[in-house]
């Protein structure tokens, strides 16, 4: 399946909007942006790892549903 350049722009714009919304929600919940949160390198990596685990579970759930 080929993706047209116009479609890629739509996808990129949608991802940018999602990132902006995620930042807004983060500031609303925590009062700071991720860059200003004062997390250590280890804490950032731990958070990212936990998010990756969540993603893996979501993906596996959908893959199993397709079997």
mmCIF file as gemmi writes it, N, C-alpha and C atoms, coordinates in Angstrom:
data_model
loop_
_atom_site.group_PDB
_atom_site.id
_atom_site.type_symbol
_atom_site.label_atom_id
_atom_site.label_alt_id
_atom_site.label_comp_id
_atom_site.label_asym_id
_atom_site.label_entity_id
_atom_site.label_seq_id
_atom_site.pdbx_PDB_ins_code
_atom_site.Cartn_x
_atom_site.Cartn_y
_atom_site.Cartn_z
_atom_site.occupancy
_atom_site.B_iso_or_equiv
_atom_site.pdbx_formal_charge
_atom_site.auth_seq_id
_atom_site.auth_asym_id
_atom_site.pdbx_PDB_model_num
ATOM 1 N N . UNK Axp A 1 ? 0.837 -1.172 0 1 0 ? 1 A 1
ATOM 2 C CA . UNK Axp A 1 ? 0 0 0 1 0 ? 1 A 1
ATOM 3 C C . UNK Axp A 1 ? 0.889 1.245 0 1 0 ? 1 A 1
ATOM 4 N N . UNK Axp A 2 ? 0.742 2.063 -0.984 1 0 ? 2 A 1
ATOM 5 C CA . UNK Axp A 2 ? 1.511 3.296 -1.072 1 0 ? 2 A 1
ATOM 6 C C . UNK Axp A 2 ? 0.778 4.416 -0.359 1 0 ? 2 A 1
ATOM 7 N N . UNK Axp A 3 ? 1.53 5.229 0.327 1 0 ? 3 A 1
ATOM 8 C CA . UNK Axp A 3 ? 0.944 6.358 1.038 1 0 ? 3 A 1
ATOM 9 C C . UNK Axp A 3 ? 1.313 7.63 0.284 1 0 ? 3 A 1
ATOM 10 N N . UNK Axp A 4 ? 0.31 8.388 -0.045 1 0 ? 4 A 1
ATOM 11 C CA . UNK Axp A 4 ? 0.549 9.631 -0.77 1 0 ? 4 A 1
ATOM 12 C C . UNK Axp A 4 ? 1.183 10.67 0.153 1 0 ? 4 A 1
ATOM 13 N N . UNK Axp A 5 ? 1.922 11.589 -0.449 1 0 ? 5 A 1
ATOM 14 C CA . UNK Axp A 5 ? 2.591 12.633 0.325 1 0 ? 5 A 1
ATOM 15 C C . UNK Axp A 5 ? 1.576 13.454 1.117 1 0 ? 5 A 1
ATOM 16 N N . UNK Axp A 6 ? 0.419 13.747 0.526 1 0 ? 6 A 1
ATOM 17 C CA . UNK Axp A 6 ? -0.612 14.517 1.223 1 0 ? 6 A 1
ATOM 18 C C . UNK Axp A 6 ? -1.107 13.764 2.456 1 0 ? 6 A 1
ATOM 19 N N . UNK Axp A 7 ? -1.231 12.436 2.345 1 0 ? 7 A 1
ATOM 20 C CA . UNK Axp A 7 ? -1.668 11.635 3.482 1 0 ? 7 A 1
ATOM 21 C C . UNK Axp A 7 ? -0.624 11.662 4.595 1 0 ? 7 A 1
ATOM 22 N N . UNK Axp A 8 ? 0.653 11.626 4.226 1 0 ? 8 A 1
ATOM 23 C CA . UNK Axp A 8 ? 1.723 11.668 5.218 1 0 ? 8 A 1
ATOM 24 C C . UNK Axp A 8 ? 1.697 12.991 5.975 1 0 ? 8 A 1
ATOM 25 N N . UNK Axp A 9 ? 1.407 14.078 5.273 1 0 ? 9 A 1
ATOM 26 C CA . UNK Axp A 9 ? 1.301 15.379 5.934 1 0 ? 9 A 1
ATOM 27 C C . UNK Axp A 9 ? 0.157 15.351 6.937 1 0 ? 9 A 1
ATOM 28 N N . UNK Axp A 10 ? -0.965 14.754 6.563 1 0 ? 10 A 1
ATOM 29 C CA . UNK Axp A 10 ? -2.097 14.644 7.484 1 0 ? 10 A 1
ATOM 30 C C . UNK Axp A 10 ? -1.706 13.847 8.725 1 0 ? 10 A 1
ATOM 31 N N . UNK Axp A 11 ? -0.974 12.761 8.52 1 0 ? 11 A 1
ATOM 32 C CA . UNK Axp A 11 ? -0.536 11.93 9.647 1 0 ? 11 A 1
ATOM 33 C C . UNK Axp A 11 ? 0.406 12.733 10.538 1 0 ? 11 A 1
ATOM 34 N N . UNK Axp A 12 ? 1.362 13.417 9.927 1 0 ? 12 A 1
ATOM 35 C CA . UNK Axp A 12 ? 2.318 14.22 10.69 1 0 ? 12 A 1
ATOM 36 C C . UNK Axp A 12 ? 1.6 15.313 11.471 1 0 ? 12 A 1
ATOM 37 N N . UNK Axp A 13 ? 0.663 15.978 10.843 1 0 ? 13 A 1
ATOM 38 C CA . UNK Axp A 13 ? -0.096 17.026 11.528 1 0 ? 13 A 1
ATOM 39 C C . UNK Axp A 13 ? -0.893 16.448 12.698 1 0 ? 13 A 1
ATOM 40 N N . UNK Axp A 14 ? -1.467 15.264 12.52 1 0 ? 14 A 1
ATOM 41 C CA . UNK Axp A 14 ? -2.233 14.619 13.589 1 0 ? 14 A 1
ATOM 42 C C . UNK Axp A 14 ? -1.327 14.245 14.757 1 0 ? 14 A 1
ATOM 43 N N . UNK Axp A 15 ? -0.129 13.752 14.459 1 0 ? 15 A 1
ATOM 44 C CA . UNK Axp A 15 ? 0.823 13.396 15.52 1 0 ? 15 A 1
ATOM 45 C C . UNK Axp A 15 ? 1.257 14.66 16.27 1 0 ? 15 A 1
ATOM 46 N N . UNK Axp A 16 ? 1.521 15.73 15.538 1 0 ? 16 A 1
ATOM 47 C CA . UNK Axp A 16 ? 1.894 16.993 16.182 1 0 ? 16 A 1
ATOM 48 C C . UNK Axp A 16 ? 0.783 17.471 17.117 1 0 ? 16 A 1
ATOM 49 N N . UNK Axp A 17 ? -0.461 17.374 16.671 1 0 ? 17 A 1
ATOM 50 C CA . UNK Axp A 17 ? -1.591 17.786 17.508 1 0 ? 17 A 1
ATOM 51 C C . UNK Axp A 17 ? -1.678 16.914 18.756 1 0 ? 17 A 1
ATOM 52 N N . UNK Axp A 18 ? -1.436 15.613 18.6 1 0 ? 18 A 1
ATOM 53 C CA . UNK Axp A 18 ? -1.446 14.706 19.752 1 0 ? 18 A 1
ATOM 54 C C . UNK Axp A 18 ? -0.349 15.077 20.744 1 0 ? 18 A 1
ATOM 55 N N . UNK Axp A 19 ? 0.844 15.4 20.232 1 0 ? 19 A 1
ATOM 56 C CA . UNK Axp A 19 ? 1.951 15.796 21.108 1 0 ? 19 A 1
ATOM 57 C C . UNK Axp A 19 ? 1.631 17.086 21.856 1 0 ? 19 A 1
ATOM 58 N N . UNK Axp A 20 ? 1.037 18.042 21.15 1 0 ? 20 A 1
ATOM 59 C CA . UNK Axp A 20 ? 0.656 19.299 21.794 1 0 ? 20 A 1
ATOM 60 C C . UNK Axp A 20 ? -0.371 19.042 22.901 1 0 ? 20 A 1
ATOM 61 N N . UNK Axp A 21 ? -1.346 18.199 22.635 1 0 ? 21 A 1
ATOM 62 C CA . UNK Axp A 21 ? -2.368 17.873 23.63 1 0 ? 21 A 1
ATOM 63 C C . UNK Axp A 21 ? -1.757 17.144 24.817 1 0 ? 21 A 1
ATOM 64 N N . UNK Axp A 22 ? -0.848 16.25 24.544 1 0 ? 22 A 1
ATOM 65 C CA . UNK Axp A 22 ? -0.178 15.493 25.62 1 0 ? 22 A 1
ATOM 66 C C . UNK Axp A 22 ? 0.617 16.447 26.519 1 0 ? 22 A 1
ATOM 67 N N . UNK Axp A 23 ? 1.297 17.402 25.908 1 0 ? 23 A 1
ATOM 68 C CA . UNK Axp A 23 ? 2.042 18.4 26.678 1 0 ? 23 A 1
ATOM 69 C C . UNK Axp A 23 ? 1.096 19.233 27.525 1 0 ? 23 A 1
ATOM 70 N N . UNK Axp A 24 ? -0.012 19.662 26.931 1 0 ? 24 A 1
ATOM 71 C CA . UNK Axp A 24 ? -0.989 20.469 27.666 1 0 ? 24 A 1
ATOM 72 C C . UNK Axp A 24 ? -1.526 19.698 28.864 1 0 ? 24 A 1
ATOM 73 N N . UNK Axp A 25 ? -1.863 18.424 28.654 1 0 ? 25 A 1
ATOM 74 C CA . UNK Axp A 25 ? -2.386 17.612 29.751 1 0 ? 25 A 1
ATOM 75 C C . UNK Axp A 25 ? -1.337 17.377 30.829 1 0 ? 25 A 1
ATOM 76 N N . UNK Axp A 26 ? -0.093 17.191 30.407 1 0 ? 26 A 1
ATOM 77 C CA . UNK Axp A 26 ? 0.987 16.996 31.366 1 0 ? 26 A 1
ATOM 78 C C . UNK Axp A 26 ? 1.2 18.221 32.243 1 0 ? 26 A 1
ATOM 79 N N . UNK Axp A 27 ? 1.179 19.392 31.626 1 0 ? 27 A 1
ATOM 80 C CA . UNK Axp A 27 ? 1.341 20.632 32.382 1 0 ? 27 A 1
ATOM 81 C C . UNK Axp A 27 ? 0.146 20.822 33.316 1 0 ? 27 A 1
ATOM 82 N N . UNK Axp A 28 ? -1.05 20.488 32.831 1 0 ? 28 A 1
ATOM 83 C CA . UNK Axp A 28 ? -2.246 20.62 33.666 1 0 ? 28 A 1
ATOM 84 C C . UNK Axp A 28 ? -2.156 19.691 34.888 1 0 ? 28 A 1
ATOM 85 N N . UNK Axp A 29 ? -1.673 18.472 34.674 1 0 ? 29 A 1
ATOM 86 C CA . UNK Axp A 29 ? -1.616 17.49 35.762 1 0 ? 29 A 1
ATOM 87 C C . UNK Axp A 29 ? -0.424 17.704 36.695 1 0 ? 29 A 1
ATOM 88 N N . UNK Axp A 30 ? 0.75 17.996 36.117 1 0 ? 30 A 1
ATOM 89 C CA . UNK Axp A 30 ? 1.973 18.055 36.914 1 0 ? 30 A 1
ATOM 90 C C . UNK Axp A 30 ? 2.511 19.469 37.126 1 0 ? 30 A 1
ATOM 91 N N . UNK Axp A 31 ? 1.988 20.436 36.384 1 0 ? 31 A 1
ATOM 92 C CA . UNK Axp A 31 ? 2.418 21.817 36.558 1 0 ? 31 A 1
ATOM 93 C C . UNK Axp A 31 ? 3.685 22.198 35.823 1 0 ? 31 A 1
ATOM 94 N N . UNK Axp A 32 ? 4.315 21.241 35.13 1 0 ? 32 A 1
ATOM 95 C CA . UNK Axp A 32 ? 5.549 21.505 34.379 1 0 ? 32 A 1
ATOM 96 C C . UNK Axp A 32 ? 5.569 20.642 33.119 1 0 ? 32 A 1
ATOM 97 N N . UNK Axp A 33 ? 6.414 21.051 32.172 1 0 ? 33 A 1
ATOM 98 C CA . UNK Axp A 33 ? 6.644 20.199 31.006 1 0 ? 33 A 1
ATOM 99 C C . UNK Axp A 33 ? 7.61 19.08 31.393 1 0 ? 33 A 1
ATOM 100 N N . UNK Axp A 34 ? 7.703 18.088 30.575 1 0 ? 34 A 1
ATOM 101 C CA . UNK Axp A 34 ? 8.626 16.983 30.838 1 0 ? 34 A 1
ATOM 102 C C . UNK Axp A 34 ? 10.056 17.498 30.972 1 0 ? 34 A 1
ATOM 103 N N . UNK Axp A 35 ? 10.424 18.44 30.122 1 0 ? 35 A 1
ATOM 104 C CA . UNK Axp A 35 ? 11.776 18.996 30.179 1 0 ? 35 A 1
ATOM 105 C C . UNK Axp A 35 ? 12.079 19.757 31.455 1 0 ? 35 A 1
ATOM 106 N N . UNK Axp A 36 ? 11.036 20.279 32.095 1 0 ? 36 A 1
ATOM 107 C CA . UNK Axp A 36 ? 11.212 21.056 33.326 1 0 ? 36 A 1
ATOM 108 C C . UNK Axp A 36 ? 10.898 20.253 34.584 1 0 ? 36 A 1
ATOM 109 N N . UNK Axp A 37 ? 10.649 18.964 34.441 1 0 ? 37 A 1
ATOM 110 C CA . UNK Axp A 37 ? 10.213 18.146 35.574 1 0 ? 37 A 1
ATOM 111 C C . UNK Axp A 37 ? 11.34 17.803 36.539 1 0 ? 37 A 1
ATOM 112 N N . UNK Axp A 38 ? 12.575 17.991 36.124 1 0 ? 38 A 1
ATOM 113 C CA . UNK Axp A 38 ? 13.704 17.717 37.009 1 0 ? 38 A 1
ATOM 114 C C . UNK Axp A 38 ? 13.959 16.233 37.222 1 0 ? 38 A 1
ATOM 115 N N . UNK Axp A 39 ? 13.526 15.414 36.271 1 0 ? 39 A 1
ATOM 116 C CA . UNK Axp A 39 ? 13.751 13.977 36.387 1 0 ? 39 A 1
ATOM 117 C C . UNK Axp A 39 ? 15.196 13.629 36.058 1 0 ? 39 A 1
ATOM 118 N N . UNK Axp A 40 ? 15.706 12.606 36.714 1 0 ? 40 A 1
ATOM 119 C CA . UNK Axp A 40 ? 17.04 12.117 36.386 1 0 ? 40 A 1
ATOM 120 C C . UNK Axp A 40 ? 16.985 11.314 35.092 1 0 ? 40 A 1
ATOM 121 N N . UNK Axp A 41 ? 18.127 11.07 34.524 1 0 ? 41 A 1
ATOM 122 C CA . UNK Axp A 41 ? 18.201 10.237 33.317 1 0 ? 41 A 1
ATOM 123 C C . UNK Axp A 41 ? 17.567 8.876 33.578 1 0 ? 41 A 1
ATOM 124 N N . UNK Axp A 42 ? 17.851 8.306 34.726 1 0 ? 42 A 1
ATOM 125 C CA . UNK Axp A 42 ? 17.294 6.999 35.104 1 0 ? 42 A 1
ATOM 126 C C . UNK Axp A 42 ? 15.773 7.048 35.191 1 0 ? 42 A 1
ATOM 127 N N . UNK Axp A 43 ? 15.24 8.106 35.794 1 0 ? 43 A 1
ATOM 128 C CA . UNK Axp A 43 ? 13.777 8.24 35.919 1 0 ? 43 A 1
ATOM 129 C C . UNK Axp A 43 ? 13.11 8.379 34.554 1 0 ? 43 A 1
ATOM 130 N N . UNK Axp A 44 ? 13.724 9.159 33.679 1 0 ? 44 A 1
ATOM 131 C CA . UNK Axp A 44 ? 13.183 9.321 32.328 1 0 ? 44 A 1
ATOM 132 C C . UNK Axp A 44 ? 13.166 7.984 31.606 1 0 ? 44 A 1
ATOM 133 N N . UNK Axp A 45 ? 14.283 7.259 31.688 1 0 ? 45 A 1
ATOM 134 C CA . UNK Axp A 45 ? 14.352 5.946 31.033 1 0 ? 45 A 1
ATOM 135 C C . UNK Axp A 45 ? 13.355 4.966 31.639 1 0 ? 45 A 1
ATOM 136 N N . UNK Axp A 46 ? 13.17 5.001 32.953 1 0 ? 46 A 1
ATOM 137 C CA . UNK Axp A 46 ? 12.217 4.112 33.608 1 0 ? 46 A 1
ATOM 138 C C . UNK Axp A 46 ? 10.785 4.407 33.144 1 0 ? 46 A 1
ATOM 139 N N . UNK Axp A 47 ? 10.437 5.688 33.081 1 0 ? 47 A 1
ATOM 140 C CA . UNK Axp A 47 ? 9.101 6.069 32.598 1 0 ? 47 A 1
ATOM 141 C C . UNK Axp A 47 ? 8.899 5.602 31.154 1 0 ? 47 A 1
ATOM 142 N N . UNK Axp A 48 ? 9.891 5.833 30.32 1 0 ? 48 A 1
ATOM 143 C CA . UNK Axp A 48 ? 9.793 5.43 28.918 1 0 ? 48 A 1
ATOM 144 C C . UNK Axp A 48 ? 9.656 3.915 28.795 1 0 ? 48 A 1
ATOM 145 N N . UNK Axp A 49 ? 10.413 3.18 29.591 1 0 ? 49 A 1
ATOM 146 C CA . UNK Axp A 49 ? 10.346 1.718 29.585 1 0 ? 49 A 1
ATOM 147 C C . UNK Axp A 49 ? 8.946 1.243 29.975 1 0 ? 49 A 1
ATOM 148 N N . UNK Axp A 50 ? 8.379 1.847 31.016 1 0 ? 50 A 1
ATOM 149 C CA . UNK Axp A 50 ? 7.044 1.459 31.453 1 0 ? 50 A 1
ATOM 150 C C . UNK Axp A 50 ? 5.996 1.769 30.392 1 0 ? 50 A 1
ATOM 151 N N . UNK Axp A 51 ? 6.151 2.894 29.7 1 0 ? 51 A 1
ATOM 152 C CA . UNK Axp A 51 ? 5.238 3.23 28.601 1 0 ? 51 A 1
ATOM 153 C C . UNK Axp A 51 ? 5.372 2.214 27.466 1 0 ? 51 A 1
ATOM 154 N N . UNK Axp A 52 ? 6.599 1.777 27.194 1 0 ? 52 A 1
ATOM 155 C CA . UNK Axp A 52 ? 6.828 0.777 26.15 1 0 ? 52 A 1
ATOM 156 C C . UNK Axp A 52 ? 6.168 -0.555 26.524 1 0 ? 52 A 1
ATOM 157 N N . UNK Axp A 53 ? 6.213 -0.911 27.796 1 0 ? 53 A 1
ATOM 158 C CA . UNK Axp A 53 ? 5.542 -2.127 28.244 1 0 ? 53 A 1
ATOM 159 C C . UNK Axp A 53 ? 4.032 -2.018 28.042 1 0 ? 53 A 1
ATOM 160 N N . UNK Axp A 54 ? 3.465 -0.868 28.361 1 0 ? 54 A 1
ATOM 161 C CA . UNK Axp A 54 ? 2.037 -0.657 28.131 1 0 ? 54 A 1
ATOM 162 C C . UNK Axp A 54 ? 1.714 -0.816 26.65 1 0 ? 54 A 1
ATOM 163 N N . UNK Axp A 55 ? 2.531 -0.204 25.798 1 0 ? 55 A 1
ATOM 164 C CA . UNK Axp A 55 ? 2.325 -0.306 24.356 1 0 ? 55 A 1
ATOM 165 C C . UNK Axp A 55 ? 2.367 -1.755 23.906 1 0 ? 55 A 1
ATOM 166 N N . UNK Axp A 56 ? 3.321 -2.514 24.411 1 0 ? 56 A 1
ATOM 167 C CA . UNK Axp A 56 ? 3.434 -3.928 24.035 1 0 ? 56 A 1
ATOM 168 C C . UNK Axp A 56 ? 2.164 -4.683 24.403 1 0 ? 56 A 1
ATOM 169 N N . UNK Axp A 57 ? 1.587 -4.367 25.554 1 0 ? 57 A 1
ATOM 170 C CA . UNK Axp A 57 ? 0.355 -5.048 25.956 1 0 ? 57 A 1
ATOM 171 C C . UNK Axp A 57 ? -0.809 -4.671 25.047 1 0 ? 57 A 1
ATOM 172 N N . UNK Axp A 58 ? -0.918 -3.399 24.7 1 0 ? 58 A 1
ATOM 173 C CA . UNK Axp A 58 ? -1.976 -2.98 23.785 1 0 ? 58 A 1
ATOM 174 C C . UNK Axp A 58 ? -1.834 -3.684 22.436 1 0 ? 58 A 1
ATOM 175 N N . UNK Axp A 59 ? -0.618 -3.717 21.905 1 0 ? 59 A 1
ATOM 176 C CA . UNK Axp A 59 ? -0.373 -4.348 20.614 1 0 ? 59 A 1
ATOM 177 C C . UNK Axp A 59 ? -0.672 -5.843 20.664 1 0 ? 59 A 1
ATOM 178 N N . UNK Axp A 60 ? -0.209 -6.516 21.703 1 0 ? 60 A 1
ATOM 179 C CA . UNK Axp A 60 ? -0.432 -7.957 21.814 1 0 ? 60 A 1
ATOM 180 C C . UNK Axp A 60 ? -1.918 -8.269 21.942 1 0 ? 60 A 1
ATOM 181 N N . UNK Axp A 61 ? -2.651 -7.444 22.673 1 0 ? 61 A 1
ATOM 182 C CA . UNK Axp A 61 ? -4.096 -7.636 22.798 1 0 ? 61 A 1
ATOM 183 C C . UNK Axp A 61 ? -4.767 -7.62 21.434 1 0 ? 61 A 1
ATOM 184 N N . UNK Axp A 62 ? -4.391 -6.654 20.617 1 0 ? 62 A 1
ATOM 185 C CA . UNK Axp A 62 ? -4.995 -6.56 19.285 1 0 ? 62 A 1
ATOM 186 C C . UNK Axp A 62 ? -4.54 -7.693 18.375 1 0 ? 62 A 1
ATOM 187 N N . UNK Axp A 63 ? -3.268 -8.067 18.448 1 0 ? 63 A 1
ATOM 188 C CA . UNK Axp A 63 ? -2.772 -9.183 17.639 1 0 ? 63 A 1
ATOM 189 C C . UNK Axp A 63 ? -3.49 -10.471 17.999 1 0 ? 63 A 1
ATOM 190 N N . UNK Axp A 64 ? -3.667 -10.727 19.279 1 0 ? 64 A 1
ATOM 191 C CA . UNK Axp A 64 ? -4.388 -11.941 19.7 1 0 ? 64 A 1
ATOM 192 C C . UNK Axp A 64 ? -5.833 -11.919 19.251 1 0 ? 64 A 1
ATOM 193 N N . UNK Axp A 65 ? -6.433 -10.757 19.209 1 0 ? 65 A 1
ATOM 194 C CA . UNK Axp A 65 ? -7.83 -10.634 18.756 1 0 ? 65 A 1
ATOM 195 C C . UNK Axp A 65 ? -7.962 -10.948 17.267 1 0 ? 65 A 1
ATOM 196 N N . UNK Axp A 66 ? -6.873 -10.78 16.516 1 0 ? 66 A 1
ATOM 197 C CA . UNK Axp A 66 ? -6.901 -11.065 15.072 1 0 ? 66 A 1
ATOM 198 C C . UNK Axp A 66 ? -6.699 -12.534 14.744 1 0 ? 66 A 1
ATOM 199 N N . UNK Axp A 67 ? -6.306 -13.324 15.731 1 0 ? 67 A 1
ATOM 200 C CA . UNK Axp A 67 ? -6.047 -14.757 15.47 1 0 ? 67 A 1
ATOM 201 C C . UNK Axp A 67 ? -7.348 -15.525 15.33 1 0 ? 67 A 1
